[in-house]
């Protein structure tokens, strides 16, 4: 793990139900740092998150929404969460039974520190 | 006319980025093929969002479909891009007259008449709205405030998927799988109509959301929420071949957004069942 980011990622993955957290380069979708649990693979996860975030950022730009600060893809078996932080993306994958409100707050705070 | 449409369609197919879509869309509109005309106009607008004639064409099609509020928005955009656009002044004049606002109607019709003095139809309309021949002796007044006419502007229910829902025209947007707008609309916080620009991105974004959920083995996705500085938006698929965007001011409780989107999705599904 990239040392400067280790504490923030460990703080996130300590939350119940979190399957992994990453810091991703927003421009190329490459992993900067990762803390993953179970079978999650950092590279594909980073690429998927960066592509989806790129789409969302472009849509927000065209719609005049202002800069996105938090993205949340909710699915039956879990959620993908992304907090853009300047050129970086803070990414987390959560399982089904997760306190999303708490995780969202934690990610927004962490993203603020990463800026 | 059939020959014209065939030839224009061939030209358009050979070069979809050319301006022939304007003539093709108008030919289809005049032929009464409103759905085809609408599709061509929206495709053209997605390529030329700042072309006044493209907005004028779209407005005429919307007016034919009795979506008068939508037509007003498009002619208003046309006049912002090109203040002396003859078609837009005629169109907005017609809408004001129809809405029982003769002062605004007369202003735009007189501007249209000054732009094309040979247009007998416009001169007749000016005389009718102005109450007689003497109107030509009166100097053209300054433009009255251009607010959307309020009477009879609502689109008929069969063309409004979100009729009766809050934000039905500026906060809810329904598109098909090609990113073409099916209903609703989206306004940016500064009031700009950004419906078609957002529509062009919406279907691709929901496809990407589905791909992400599959690749990460998260199961079937239900909502994709974008919290932004000024506006938050919730995206979902009301049906397999449509995408919906529901937007709220960023200051409102985040948890309400998915409820709002779900209500809109239910309305969209009911509408799709009716119109298909």
Interface residues (C-beta under 8 A of the other chain):
Chain A: X40 X44 X45 X48 X49 X51 X52 X55 X56 X58 X59 X60 X62 X63 X64 X65 X66 X67 X68 X69 X70 X71 X72 X73 X74 X75 X76 X77 X78 X79 X80 X93
Chain B: X186 X188 X189 X190 X192 X194 X197 X198 X200 X201 X202 X204 X205 X208 X209 X211 X212 X213 X215 X216 X217 X218 X219 X220 X221 X222 X223 X224 X225 X226 X227 X228 X229 X230 X231 X232 X233 X245 X247 X250 X258
